[in-house]
């Protein structure tokens, strides 16, 4: 059987470049070399090579996080070049990357989200009133970004302005969101038209981390990840149904991973990731492994979905 020419895109120019490069190394190691001829592309330096080789490339595997990789930008270029790729297209990628746009889509579909407010530098004079309206503790995060870069949890009004400045360094628009205090879970979905929800993963940040921040995500041993999550069957099914609903609400394809919180009042949607981390120990591969899908088989499945979607 003729090998597929696969372009593996990792690196890029966002603050999550190092995470992307590391994930690219892991994916390269796991890809079946008897099935794929792999061309590694770093969009920071190699976009001209991608364009030059476009006619030879059968499929792309995009492992870029943040701006110019997860926001629909590279997806648009691949569409123009006629190269199929795993995962969500331009529209869904842009919606999911913008947390405010995603929230509005969730709300339109009747999905549960925490109370929130939107802030820019022009609103700094009234942030105390905004904070009081939401109630403390408050999650402060850039509207566009990933890996919890620029994110803080604020317990009292005196710390709000500093947290806003930190977030505004990453984006001109910031979300203030009611902090749900409960169990953090994430629900992954596979599929294009017919969706399969994978087992939920429960996330328990280490004691020195107030939430699942950048260090808690990527420092070995900084967090405990439990799969399947310790939830009742009823709550598990509800969370999996919400993950599917978010996937559909944001026009996702191939796969997605939706982060949620569970408290005494129910399940709350935080955000949806269209290019989740793809190291073997990342959250989505952990869920796939629990479902009996090896890391290598998961990559094959995503590539097959990309080719299916392009037909």
Secondary structure as UniProt FT lines:
FT   STRAND          4..10
FT   TURN            15..16
FT   HELIX           17..30
FT   TURN            33..35
FT   STRAND          36..41
FT   TURN            43..45
FT   HELIX           47..52
FT   HELIX           54..56
FT   STRAND          59..63
FT   TURN            67..70
FT   HELIX           73..81
FT   STRAND          84..85
FT   HELIX           90..97
FT   HELIX           99..108
FT   TURN            109..110
FT   STRAND          116..119
FT   HELIX           121..126
FT   HELIX           127..134
FT   STRAND          138..142
FT   TURN            147..150
FT   STRAND          152..154
FT   HELIX           157..159
FT   HELIX           160..168
FT   TURN            169..170
FT   STRAND          174..178
FT   STRAND          183..191
FT   STRAND          196..197
FT   STRAND          201..205
FT   TURN            207..208
FT   HELIX           214..218
FT   TURN            220..221
FT   STRAND          223..227
FT   HELIX           233..249
FT   TURN            250..251
FT   STRAND          254..263
FT   TURN            264..265
FT   STRAND          266..273
FT   TURN            280..281
FT   HELIX           283..290
FT   TURN            291..292
FT   HELIX           295..310
//
